[in-house]
Amino acid sequence: MEYKRLTIVEFAVLGLIISSLSIYVGFEYLVGHNQWLGLIIGVGFMVIGIILYQFGNKHGLFYLLSFISNMIGVGLSITAYYVLKAYSLEFRDFVFAIMVSIMMLSGFLALTWMERVKRHIKWITALIVLVSFIISLILWLSVDAFSGLSFYYLNVIYFFMVGMISVTDSLKDLTKEMAWVSLGAFILISIIVLIILSEGEASSGMDGFDLGTGKNKKKKKTV
């Protein structure tokens, strides 16, 4: 399919904007509730996305709706983390995270046009994803300017990178592929958030058991 890779970049921009809006709205309404609620509602949108996907063979629009539903779910899952941290993101946080992620995808796009890279594209993609994941995780944990939102969005972008190296014959097939990409992104993001929420619950339990010292651990506020 001609211009497939550029179309995937457009899908990525759309998906990250949808997730950003989902995070913003979700945080506004869920910040006073249990942190698990965002993840639970996100799973609900994923289920809706799977249902919509089933009608894709009849009309390609359902694949697009499935993609949108899954990306809303991605945003709500990420919201669960920020509800846990009680941290409200600012507009610049979203802009920075989207820019970092799209620059990453655009750089990968440029690589896919190189003949030498094309010969080993699968191995190179796997290596890039692995190295990027490790570096972004280290930056998140050690550099204040590199927000957790950038880390989450990069994990979404990895699935769009995989989409770039697959074969697609038509726009309908590409939209179908993007529905799968968004589903994979939701599953990975939800697993990461689930691990963090579970550790947060465990830490809260340990804080309550202070061995009579009367000291409480302070939560570190991180983006």
C-alpha positions as CSV (number, residue, x, y, z in Angstrom):
1,M,0.0,0.0,0.0
2,E,1.4,3.3,-1.1
3,Y,2.2,5.8,1.7
4,K,1.3,3.3,4.3
5,R,4.0,4.3,6.7
6,L,3.1,8.0,6.6
7,T,-0.6,7.0,7.2
8,I,0.5,5.0,10.3
9,V,2.2,8.2,11.6
10,E,-1.1,10.0,11.2
11,F,-2.9,7.2,13.0
12,A,-0.3,7.4,15.8
13,V,-0.8,11.2,16.2
14,L,-4.6,10.6,16.3
15,G,-4.3,7.8,18.8
16,L,-2.1,9.8,21.2
17,I,-4.4,12.8,21.0
18,I,-7.4,10.6,21.8
19,S,-5.5,9.0,24.7
20,S,-4.5,12.4,26.0
21,L,-8.1,13.7,25.9
22,S,-9.1,10.4,27.7
23,I,-6.4,11.0,30.4
24,Y,-7.5,14.6,30.9
25,V,-11.2,13.9,31.1
26,G,-10.7,10.7,33.1
27,F,-8.5,12.4,35.7
28,E,-11.0,15.2,36.2
29,Y,-13.8,12.7,37.0
30,L,-11.8,9.9,38.7
31,V,-9.3,11.7,40.9
32,G,-11.7,11.5,43.8
33,H,-12.3,7.8,43.4
34,N,-10.2,4.6,43.8
35,Q,-7.3,4.4,41.4
36,W,-8.4,1.0,40.0
37,L,-11.5,2.6,38.5
38,G,-9.6,4.0,35.5
39,L,-8.2,0.6,34.7
40,I,-11.6,-1.1,35.1
41,I,-13.3,1.4,32.8
42,G,-10.4,1.2,30.4
43,V,-11.0,-2.6,30.1
44,G,-14.6,-1.8,29.4
45,F,-13.6,0.3,26.4
46,M,-11.3,-2.5,25.2
47,V,-14.2,-4.9,25.3
48,I,-16.3,-2.4,23.3
49,G,-13.4,-2.2,20.8
50,I,-13.3,-6.0,20.5
51,I,-17.0,-6.1,19.8
52,L,-16.7,-3.3,17.2
53,Y,-13.9,-5.2,15.6
54,Q,-16.2,-8.1,14.8
55,F,-18.2,-6.0,12.5
56,G,-15.2,-4.8,10.5
57,N,-15.6,-7.3,7.8
58,K,-19.0,-5.7,6.9
59,H,-17.7,-2.1,7.0
60,G,-14.1,-0.9,7.5
61,L,-15.5,2.0,9.7
62,F,-15.9,-0.4,12.6
63,Y,-12.1,-1.1,12.6
64,L,-11.6,2.7,13.0
65,L,-14.1,2.8,15.8
66,S,-12.4,-0.2,17.4
67,F,-9.1,1.7,17.2
68,I,-10.6,4.8,18.8
69,S,-12.3,2.8,21.6
70,N,-9.0,1.0,22.4
71,M,-7.0,4.3,22.5
72,I,-9.6,5.7,24.9
73,G,-9.0,2.6,27.0
74,V,-5.2,3.3,26.8
75,G,-5.8,6.8,28.2
76,L,-8.0,5.6,31.0
77,S,-5.5,2.9,32.0
78,I,-2.8,5.6,32.2
79,T,-5.2,7.7,34.2
80,A,-5.2,5.1,36.9
81,Y,-1.5,5.8,37.5
82,Y,-2.0,9.5,37.8
83,V,-5.0,9.0,40.1
84,L,-2.7,6.9,42.3
85,K,-0.1,9.6,42.3
86,A,-2.8,12.4,42.6
87,Y,-0.9,14.3,39.9
88,S,-2.7,16.4,37.4
89,L,-0.9,16.7,34.1
90,E,-0.5,20.1,32.4
91,F,-0.9,20.8,28.6
92,R,2.8,20.9,28.2
93,D,3.2,17.4,29.6
94,F,0.9,16.1,26.8
95,V,2.7,18.1,24.1
96,F,6.1,17.0,25.2
97,A,5.1,13.3,25.4
98,I,3.4,13.3,22.0
99,M,6.4,15.1,20.4
100,V,8.9,12.7,21.8
101,S,6.9,9.7,20.7
102,I,6.2,11.0,17.2
103,M,9.8,11.9,16.7
104,M,10.7,8.4,17.7
105,L,8.3,7.0,15.2
106,S,9.4,9.4,12.5
107,G,13.0,8.4,13.0
108,F,12.1,4.8,12.7
109,L,10.2,5.7,9.5
110,A,13.3,7.2,8.0
111,L,15.2,4.0,8.8
112,T,12.7,1.8,7.0
113,W,13.5,3.6,3.8
114,M,17.1,2.5,3.9
115,E,17.9,-0.6,1.8
116,R,20.4,-2.0,4.3
117,V,17.9,-1.7,7.1
118,K,15.2,-3.4,5.1
119,R,17.2,-6.6,4.9
120,H,17.1,-7.0,8.7
121,I,14.1,-4.9,9.6
122,K,12.6,-7.3,12.1
123,W,15.8,-7.7,14.1
124,I,16.5,-4.0,14.0
125,T,13.0,-3.2,15.1
126,A,13.3,-5.6,18.1
127,L,16.6,-4.1,19.0
128,I,15.3,-0.5,18.8
129,V,12.3,-1.3,20.9
130,L,14.4,-3.1,23.6
131,V,17.0,-0.3,23.8
132,S,14.3,2.4,23.8
133,F,12.3,0.8,26.5
134,I,15.4,0.5,28.8
135,I,16.6,4.0,28.1
136,S,13.1,5.6,28.5
137,L,12.6,3.6,31.8
138,I,15.9,4.9,33.2
139,L,15.2,8.4,32.1
140,W,11.7,8.3,33.7
141,L,13.2,7.1,37.0
142,S,16.2,9.4,37.1
143,V,15.4,12.6,35.1
144,D,12.6,14.9,36.2
145,A,12.2,16.5,32.8
146,F,11.4,13.1,31.2
147,S,7.8,12.4,32.3
148,G,6.2,9.1,33.0
149,L,3.7,10.1,30.2
150,S,6.5,10.0,27.7
151,F,7.4,6.5,28.9
152,Y,3.8,5.3,28.5
153,Y,3.4,6.9,25.1
154,L,6.6,5.3,23.8
155,N,5.3,1.9,24.8
156,V,2.3,2.7,22.6
157,I,4.5,3.8,19.7
158,Y,6.4,0.5,19.6
159,F,3.2,-1.2,18.3
160,F,2.9,1.4,15.5
161,M,6.5,0.6,14.6
162,V,5.7,-3.1,14.3
163,G,2.7,-2.0,12.1
164,M,5.1,-0.2,9.7
165,I,7.1,-3.3,8.8
166,S,4.0,-5.5,8.1
167,V,2.5,-6.0,4.7
168,T,-0.9,-4.2,4.0
169,D,-2.7,-4.1,0.7
170,S,-5.6,-1.6,1.3
171,L,-6.7,1.1,3.6
172,K,-9.3,-1.2,5.1
173,D,-6.6,-3.7,5.9
174,L,-4.5,-1.0,7.4
175,T,-7.4,0.2,9.6
176,K,-7.8,-3.4,10.7
177,E,-4.1,-3.6,11.6
178,M,-4.4,-0.4,13.6
179,A,-7.2,-1.9,15.6
180,W,-4.9,-4.7,16.5
181,V,-2.1,-2.2,17.2
182,S,-4.3,-0.3,19.6
183,L,-5.4,-3.5,21.3
184,G,-1.8,-4.6,21.8
185,A,-0.9,-1.1,23.2
186,F,-3.8,-1.3,25.6
187,I,-2.7,-4.7,26.9
188,L,0.9,-3.7,27.4
189,I,0.0,-0.3,29.1
190,S,-2.5,-2.0,31.3
191,I,0.0,-4.6,32.5
192,I,2.5,-1.9,33.4
193,V,-0.1,0.1,35.2
194,L,-1.4,-3.0,36.9
195,I,2.1,-3.8,38.3
196,I,2.5,-0.2,39.5
197,L,-1.0,-0.2,41.2
198,S,-0.3,-3.5,42.8
199,E,3.0,-2.3,44.2
200,G,1.3,0.8,45.4
201,E,-1.3,-1.2,47.3
202,A,1.5,-3.3,48.8
203,S,3.4,-0.2,49.8
204,S,0.3,1.3,51.4
205,G,0.0,-1.9,53.4
206,M,3.6,-1.7,54.6
207,D,3.1,2.0,55.5
208,G,0.3,1.0,57.8
209,F,2.6,-1.5,59.6
210,D,5.3,0.8,61.1
211,L,6.5,-1.5,63.8
212,G,5.6,1.1,66.4
213,T,8.1,3.6,65.2
214,G,5.4,6.1,64.3
215,K,7.2,7.0,61.1
216,N,5.4,7.0,57.7
217,K,7.1,6.8,54.3
218,K,6.5,9.8,52.1
219,K,5.3,9.2,48.6
220,K,7.5,10.6,45.9
221,K,5.4,12.7,43.4
222,T,6.4,11.7,39.9
223,V,5.0,12.5,36.6
